[in-house]
Amino acid sequence: MKISDKKIQKIFEQILYYLYSINPKATYTSYIAEEIARDEEFVKKLLFELKSKNLIIEIKKNKHGKDYSRRSRWKLSLETYNIYSNKQK
């Protein structure tokens, strides 16, 4: 089944809004997928697309500086956060 570009854009908006709402905290792919009620692999694909557009940042290390072997955390880039903040005012 193919999802239309319009619906994908709405899902992008949901992801960005969720990351904005928890900023500056970074969260795992699985939590994002759970929050927006989407499949984890589908959300992961969308997250990498948002990363390629420099809207979000992928964090591959834990708080102690060790690399994750199979996990990633995500947060808004500073530029994206500033844009959202200005729109909210």
CNS distance restraints for C-alpha pairs under 8 A (distance, minus, plus):
assign (resid   3 and name CA) (resid   7 and name CA) 6.53 0.50 0.50
assign (resid   3 and name CA) (resid   8 and name CA) 6.77 0.50 0.50
assign (resid   4 and name CA) (resid   8 and name CA) 6.36 0.50 0.50
assign (resid   5 and name CA) (resid   9 and name CA) 6.14 0.50 0.50
assign (resid   6 and name CA) (resid  10 and name CA) 6.48 0.50 0.50
assign (resid   7 and name CA) (resid  11 and name CA) 6.31 0.50 0.50
assign (resid   8 and name CA) (resid  12 and name CA) 6.20 0.50 0.50
assign (resid   9 and name CA) (resid  13 and name CA) 6.28 0.50 0.50
assign (resid  10 and name CA) (resid  14 and name CA) 6.29 0.50 0.50
assign (resid  11 and name CA) (resid  15 and name CA) 6.22 0.50 0.50
assign (resid  11 and name CA) (resid  36 and name CA) 7.98 0.50 0.50
assign (resid  12 and name CA) (resid  16 and name CA) 6.17 0.50 0.50
assign (resid  12 and name CA) (resid  46 and name CA) 7.23 0.50 0.50
assign (resid  12 and name CA) (resid  50 and name CA) 7.73 0.50 0.50
assign (resid  13 and name CA) (resid  17 and name CA) 5.95 0.50 0.50
assign (resid  14 and name CA) (resid  18 and name CA) 6.08 0.50 0.50
assign (resid  14 and name CA) (resid  36 and name CA) 6.82 0.50 0.50
assign (resid  15 and name CA) (resid  19 and name CA) 6.25 0.50 0.50
assign (resid  15 and name CA) (resid  32 and name CA) 7.03 0.50 0.50
assign (resid  15 and name CA) (resid  36 and name CA) 7.23 0.50 0.50
assign (resid  16 and name CA) (resid  20 and name CA) 6.04 0.50 0.50
assign (resid  16 and name CA) (resid  76 and name CA) 7.30 0.50 0.50
assign (resid  17 and name CA) (resid  21 and name CA) 6.11 0.50 0.50
assign (resid  18 and name CA) (resid  22 and name CA) 6.55 0.50 0.50
assign (resid  18 and name CA) (resid  32 and name CA) 7.57 0.50 0.50
assign (resid  18 and name CA) (resid  35 and name CA) 7.86 0.50 0.50
assign (resid  19 and name CA) (resid  23 and name CA) 5.97 0.50 0.50
assign (resid  19 and name CA) (resid  26 and name CA) 7.65 0.50 0.50
assign (resid  19 and name CA) (resid  27 and name CA) 7.97 0.50 0.50
assign (resid  19 and name CA) (resid  74 and name CA) 7.84 0.50 0.50
assign (resid  19 and name CA) (resid  75 and name CA) 5.95 0.50 0.50
assign (resid  19 and name CA) (resid  76 and name CA) 6.14 0.50 0.50
assign (resid  20 and name CA) (resid  24 and name CA) 7.93 0.50 0.50
assign (resid  20 and name CA) (resid  76 and name CA) 6.68 0.50 0.50
assign (resid  20 and name CA) (resid  81 and name CA) 6.65 0.50 0.50
assign (resid  20 and name CA) (resid  84 and name CA) 7.49 0.50 0.50
assign (resid  22 and name CA) (resid  26 and name CA) 7.62 0.50 0.50
assign (resid  23 and name CA) (resid  75 and name CA) 7.00 0.50 0.50
assign (resid  23 and name CA) (resid  76 and name CA) 7.22 0.50 0.50
assign (resid  24 and name CA) (resid  75 and name CA) 7.11 0.50 0.50
assign (resid  24 and name CA) (resid  76 and name CA) 7.87 0.50 0.50
assign (resid  25 and name CA) (resid  75 and name CA) 6.86 0.50 0.50
assign (resid  26 and name CA) (resid  59 and name CA) 7.92 0.50 0.50
assign (resid  26 and name CA) (resid  73 and name CA) 5.66 0.50 0.50
assign (resid  26 and name CA) (resid  74 and name CA) 5.08 0.50 0.50
assign (resid  26 and name CA) (resid  75 and name CA) 4.70 0.50 0.50
assign (resid  27 and name CA) (resid  31 and name CA) 6.61 0.50 0.50
assign (resid  27 and name CA) (resid  32 and name CA) 7.16 0.50 0.50
assign (resid  27 and name CA) (resid  73 and name CA) 4.87 0.50 0.50
assign (resid  27 and name CA) (resid  74 and name CA) 5.35 0.50 0.50
assign (resid  27 and name CA) (resid  75 and name CA) 6.83 0.50 0.50
assign (resid  28 and name CA) (resid  32 and name CA) 6.56 0.50 0.50
assign (resid  28 and name CA) (resid  71 and name CA) 7.35 0.50 0.50
assign (resid  28 and name CA) (resid  72 and name CA) 5.94 0.50 0.50
assign (resid  28 and name CA) (resid  73 and name CA) 4.34 0.50 0.50
assign (resid  28 and name CA) (resid  74 and name CA) 6.24 0.50 0.50
assign (resid  29 and name CA) (resid  33 and name CA) 6.16 0.50 0.50
assign (resid  29 and name CA) (resid  40 and name CA) 6.82 0.50 0.50
assign (resid  29 and name CA) (resid  43 and name CA) 7.18 0.50 0.50
assign (resid  29 and name CA) (resid  44 and name CA) 6.37 0.50 0.50
assign (resid  29 and name CA) (resid  71 and name CA) 7.96 0.50 0.50
assign (resid  29 and name CA) (resid  72 and name CA) 6.78 0.50 0.50
assign (resid  29 and name CA) (resid  73 and name CA) 6.52 0.50 0.50
assign (resid  29 and name CA) (resid  74 and name CA) 7.23 0.50 0.50
assign (resid  30 and name CA) (resid  34 and name CA) 6.12 0.50 0.50
assign (resid  30 and name CA) (resid  40 and name CA) 5.88 0.50 0.50
assign (resid  31 and name CA) (resid  35 and name CA) 6.08 0.50 0.50
assign (resid  32 and name CA) (resid  36 and name CA) 6.32 0.50 0.50
assign (resid  32 and name CA) (resid  43 and name CA) 7.64 0.50 0.50
assign (resid  33 and name CA) (resid  37 and name CA) 5.72 0.50 0.50
assign (resid  33 and name CA) (resid  38 and name CA) 5.08 0.50 0.50
assign (resid  33 and name CA) (resid  39 and name CA) 6.11 0.50 0.50
assign (resid  33 and name CA) (resid  40 and name CA) 5.23 0.50 0.50
assign (resid  33 and name CA) (resid  43 and name CA) 5.93 0.50 0.50
assign (resid  34 and name CA) (resid  38 and name CA) 6.55 0.50 0.50
assign (resid  34 and name CA) (resid  40 and name CA) 7.85 0.50 0.50
assign (resid  38 and name CA) (resid  42 and name CA) 7.12 0.50 0.50
assign (resid  38 and name CA) (resid  43 and name CA) 6.65 0.50 0.50
assign (resid  39 and name CA) (resid  43 and name CA) 6.24 0.50 0.50
assign (resid  40 and name CA) (resid  44 and name CA) 6.07 0.50 0.50
assign (resid  41 and name CA) (resid  45 and name CA) 6.30 0.50 0.50
assign (resid  42 and name CA) (resid  46 and name CA) 6.42 0.50 0.50
assign (resid  43 and name CA) (resid  47 and name CA) 6.04 0.50 0.50
assign (resid  44 and name CA) (resid  48 and name CA) 6.33 0.50 0.50
assign (resid  45 and name CA) (resid  49 and name CA) 6.42 0.50 0.50
assign (resid  46 and name CA) (resid  50 and name CA) 6.23 0.50 0.50
assign (resid  47 and name CA) (resid  51 and name CA) 6.09 0.50 0.50
assign (resid  47 and name CA) (resid  56 and name CA) 7.78 0.50 0.50
assign (resid  48 and name CA) (resid  52 and name CA) 6.20 0.50 0.50
assign (resid  49 and name CA) (resid  53 and name CA) 6.57 0.50 0.50
assign (resid  50 and name CA) (resid  54 and name CA) 6.45 0.50 0.50
assign (resid  50 and name CA) (resid  55 and name CA) 5.52 0.50 0.50
assign (resid  50 and name CA) (resid  56 and name CA) 6.07 0.50 0.50
assign (resid  51 and name CA) (resid  55 and name CA) 5.78 0.50 0.50
assign (resid  51 and name CA) (resid  56 and name CA) 5.06 0.50 0.50
assign (resid  51 and name CA) (resid  57 and name CA) 6.10 0.50 0.50
assign (resid  51 and name CA) (resid  58 and name CA) 7.16 0.50 0.50
assign (resid  54 and name CA) (resid  77 and name CA) 7.04 0.50 0.50
assign (resid  55 and name CA) (resid  76 and name CA) 6.32 0.50 0.50
assign (resid  55 and name CA) (resid  77 and name CA) 5.62 0.50 0.50
assign (resid  55 and name CA) (resid  79 and name CA) 7.56 0.50 0.50
assign (resid  55 and name CA) (resid  80 and name CA) 5.68 0.50 0.50
assign (resid  56 and name CA) (resid  74 and name CA) 6.75 0.50 0.50
assign (resid  56 and name CA) (resid  75 and name CA) 5.63 0.50 0.50
assign (resid  56 and name CA) (resid  76 and name CA) 4.32 0.50 0.50
assign (resid  56 and name CA) (resid  77 and name CA) 4.76 0.50 0.50
assign (resid  56 and name CA) (resid  80 and name CA) 7.48 0.50 0.50
assign (resid  57 and name CA) (resid  74 and name CA) 5.70 0.50 0.50
assign (resid  57 and name CA) (resid  75 and name CA) 5.41 0.50 0.50
assign (resid  57 and name CA) (resid  76 and name CA) 5.99 0.50 0.50
assign (resid  57 and name CA) (resid  77 and name CA) 5.62 0.50 0.50
assign (resid  58 and name CA) (resid  72 and name CA) 6.35 0.50 0.50
assign (resid  58 and name CA) (resid  73 and name CA) 5.87 0.50 0.50
assign (resid  58 and name CA) (resid  74 and name CA) 4.86 0.50 0.50
assign (resid  58 and name CA) (resid  75 and name CA) 6.89 0.50 0.50
assign (resid  59 and name CA) (resid  72 and name CA) 5.71 0.50 0.50
assign (resid  59 and name CA) (resid  73 and name CA) 4.98 0.50 0.50
assign (resid  59 and name CA) (resid  74 and name CA) 5.97 0.50 0.50
assign (resid  59 and name CA) (resid  75 and name CA) 7.88 0.50 0.50
assign (resid  60 and name CA) (resid  67 and name CA) 5.78 0.50 0.50
assign (resid  60 and name CA) (resid  68 and name CA) 5.60 0.50 0.50
assign (resid  60 and name CA) (resid  71 and name CA) 6.98 0.50 0.50
assign (resid  60 and name CA) (resid  72 and name CA) 5.14 0.50 0.50
assign (resid  60 and name CA) (resid  73 and name CA) 6.62 0.50 0.50
assign (resid  61 and name CA) (resid  65 and name CA) 5.39 0.50 0.50
assign (resid  61 and name CA) (resid  66 and name CA) 5.23 0.50 0.50
assign (resid  61 and name CA) (resid  67 and name CA) 4.30 0.50 0.50
assign (resid  61 and name CA) (resid  68 and name CA) 5.50 0.50 0.50
assign (resid  61 and name CA) (resid  72 and name CA) 7.81 0.50 0.50
assign (resid  62 and name CA) (resid  66 and name CA) 5.53 0.50 0.50
assign (resid  62 and name CA) (resid  67 and name CA) 6.45 0.50 0.50
assign (resid  62 and name CA) (resid  68 and name CA) 6.70 0.50 0.50
assign (resid  68 and name CA) (resid  72 and name CA) 7.00 0.50 0.50
assign (resid  76 and name CA) (resid  80 and name CA) 6.11 0.50 0.50
assign (resid  76 and name CA) (resid  81 and name CA) 6.01 0.50 0.50
assign (resid  77 and name CA) (resid  81 and name CA) 6.22 0.50 0.50
assign (resid  78 and name CA) (resid  82 and name CA) 6.18 0.50 0.50
assign (resid  79 and name CA) (resid  83 and name CA) 6.31 0.50 0.50
assign (resid  80 and name CA) (resid  84 and name CA) 6.26 0.50 0.50
assign (resid  81 and name CA) (resid  85 and name CA) 6.06 0.50 0.50
assign (resid  82 and name CA) (resid  86 and name CA) 6.16 0.50 0.50
assign (resid  83 and name CA) (resid  87 and name CA) 6.31 0.50 0.50
assign (resid  84 and name CA) (resid  88 and name CA) 6.24 0.50 0.50
assign (resid  85 and name CA) (resid  89 and name CA) 6.66 0.50 0.50
